[in-house]
Amino acid sequence: MTKLQFQFENKNVVVTGGASGIGFDIARHFLQSGAQVTIWDYSQEALDQAQAELGQWKSQLKVAVVNVTNRDQVAQAAAALPKVDILINNAGITKDKSFAKMTGEDFDAVIQVNLTGLFNVTKALLEKFTETSGKRIINISSVVALYGNFGQTNYVAAKAGVIGMTKTWARELGKKGFCVNAIAPGFIKTAMTNAMPPEVLQGMAAKVPVARLGETADIANAVLFLSSDQAAYINGTVISVDGGLVL
Ligand SMILES: NC(=O)c1ccc[n+]([C@@H]2O[C@H](COP(=O)([O-])OP(=O)(O)OC[C@H]3O[C@@H](n4cnc5c(N)ncnc54)[C@H](O)[C@@H]3O)[C@@H](O)[C@H]2O)c1
């Protein structure tokens, strides 16, 4: 039987929002698999910490302060990259409030980062994908895009938009050697969930058929699979990585 192994030597990967949380672990997994990784994040502090933690892969890693909402900054950072093979659009924020309480500013801020940010980054990097095949764009959406969520009008709208954009790019770019897919994570353990009381976490885990919260590695493994040559016929789909939460 063939062993499924992901090798990304000679692949150039960009991970947005890669300085912490899920994006950081995605970057770490790519580094472990031999890729050249560029992390774009708007937090200098988080980037410094990420760089220190990923020190053993120093020769494979580049970081840059990039706010995905700032088109000039994105264009400048893109110009500094010689080539891209794999783009992981992961940067995201939340500003949760019930619809009655949500302001226009709350709505715009989340759309700007979680939806327009993907447009800005992908547009700026498109011409950097110079190979004829094996090109990958993976957009991080959310399970809430599939079934809505109380208090997340802005976030759900953005994440559902990400799925629409993914399918459109899959159609437009498929002939040009790209596969474009989205991942919809469920409840994933990050610094944010680690700060929650244990009973809240247990309550969340109880809603998941596999009876646990997801690990950042669960998302990173799905990202690496979709980025691999073995996933060359998967295009325009949304993979839920949620322990069955949306069933
Ligand atoms: N954690 C979960 O349970 C969960 C579930 C579903 C989807 N997601 C999605 O996964 C992605 C990562 O989430 P996370 O939980 O790791 O979040 P996180 O807050 O831990 O990390 C997000 C990273 O993005 C960066 N970032 C935020 N805004 C940015 C901007 N404008 N420009 C550049 N960088 C920016 C932050 O500095 C941070 O390093 C997000 O898109 C999120 O919506 C997370």
PDBQT file of the ligand as one rigid body, heavy atoms in Angstrom, charges set to zero:
ROOT
HETATM    1  N1  LIG A 301     -10.669  28.943  16.007  1.00  0.00    +0.000 N 
HETATM    2  C1  LIG A 301     -11.797  28.462  15.524  1.00  0.00    +0.000 C 
HETATM    3  O1  LIG A 301     -12.530  27.731  16.208  1.00  0.00    +0.000 OA
HETATM    4  C2  LIG A 301     -12.196  28.755  14.104  1.00  0.00    +0.000 A 
HETATM    5  C3  LIG A 301     -13.356  28.145  13.600  1.00  0.00    +0.000 A 
HETATM    6  C4  LIG A 301     -13.717  28.396  12.278  1.00  0.00    +0.000 A 
HETATM    7  C5  LIG A 301     -12.945  29.216  11.469  1.00  0.00    +0.000 A 
HETATM    8  N2  LIG A 301     -11.831  29.800  11.998  1.00  0.00    +0.000 N 
HETATM    9  C6  LIG A 301     -11.064  30.659  11.093  1.00  0.00    +0.000 C 
HETATM   10  O2  LIG A 301      -9.718  30.238  11.076  1.00  0.00    +0.000 OA
HETATM   11  C7  LIG A 301      -8.856  31.360  10.824  1.00  0.00    +0.000 C 
HETATM   12  C8  LIG A 301      -7.825  31.449  11.935  1.00  0.00    +0.000 C 
HETATM   13  O3  LIG A 301      -8.502  31.605  13.162  1.00  0.00    +0.000 OA
HETATM   14  P1  LIG A 301      -7.769  31.503  14.575  1.00  0.00    +0.000 P 
HETATM   15  O4  LIG A 301      -8.748  30.936  15.529  1.00  0.00    +0.000 OA
HETATM   16  O5  LIG A 301      -6.451  30.860  14.410  1.00  0.00    +0.000 OA
HETATM   17  O6  LIG A 301      -7.611  33.067  14.916  1.00  0.00    +0.000 OA
HETATM   18  P2  LIG A 301      -6.439  33.823  15.694  1.00  0.00    +0.000 P 
HETATM   19  O7  LIG A 301      -7.064  35.099  16.162  1.00  0.00    +0.000 OA
HETATM   20  O8  LIG A 301      -5.830  32.909  16.709  1.00  0.00    +0.000 OA
HETATM   21  O9  LIG A 301      -5.380  34.120  14.560  1.00  0.00    +0.000 OA
HETATM   22  C9  LIG A 301      -5.681  34.976  13.497  1.00  0.00    +0.000 C 
HETATM   23  C10 LIG A 301      -4.390  35.590  12.984  1.00  0.00    +0.000 C 
HETATM   24  O10 LIG A 301      -4.727  36.485  11.931  1.00  0.00    +0.000 OA
HETATM   25  C11 LIG A 301      -4.063  37.714  12.127  1.00  0.00    +0.000 C 
HETATM   26  N3  LIG A 301      -4.857  38.773  11.515  1.00  0.00    +0.000 N 
HETATM   27  C12 LIG A 301      -6.062  39.255  11.911  1.00  0.00    +0.000 A 
HETATM   28  N4  LIG A 301      -6.444  40.258  11.123  1.00  0.00    +0.000 NA
HETATM   29  C13 LIG A 301      -5.468  40.427  10.188  1.00  0.00    +0.000 A 
HETATM   30  C14 LIG A 301      -5.289  41.326   9.109  1.00  0.00    +0.000 A 
HETATM   31  N5  LIG A 301      -6.183  42.290   8.836  1.00  0.00    +0.000 N 
HETATM   32  N6  LIG A 301      -4.179  41.200   8.338  1.00  0.00    +0.000 NA
HETATM   33  C15 LIG A 301      -3.260  40.251   8.631  1.00  0.00    +0.000 A 
HETATM   34  N7  LIG A 301      -3.350  39.414   9.665  1.00  0.00    +0.000 NA
HETATM   35  C16 LIG A 301      -4.457  39.484  10.434  1.00  0.00    +0.000 A 
HETATM   36  C17 LIG A 301      -3.930  37.857  13.640  1.00  0.00    +0.000 C 
HETATM   37  O11 LIG A 301      -2.878  38.745  14.010  1.00  0.00    +0.000 OA
HETATM   38  C18 LIG A 301      -3.656  36.417  14.051  1.00  0.00    +0.000 C 
HETATM   39  O12 LIG A 301      -2.277  36.109  14.032  1.00  0.00    +0.000 OA
HETATM   40  C19 LIG A 301      -9.768  32.575  10.753  1.00  0.00    +0.000 C 
HETATM   41  O13 LIG A 301     -10.076  32.863   9.408  1.00  0.00    +0.000 OA
HETATM   42  C20 LIG A 301     -11.001  32.121  11.500  1.00  0.00    +0.000 C 
HETATM   43  O14 LIG A 301     -12.132  32.842  11.101  1.00  0.00    +0.000 OA
HETATM   44  C21 LIG A 301     -11.445  29.599  13.287  1.00  0.00    +0.000 A 
ENDROOT
TORSDOF 0
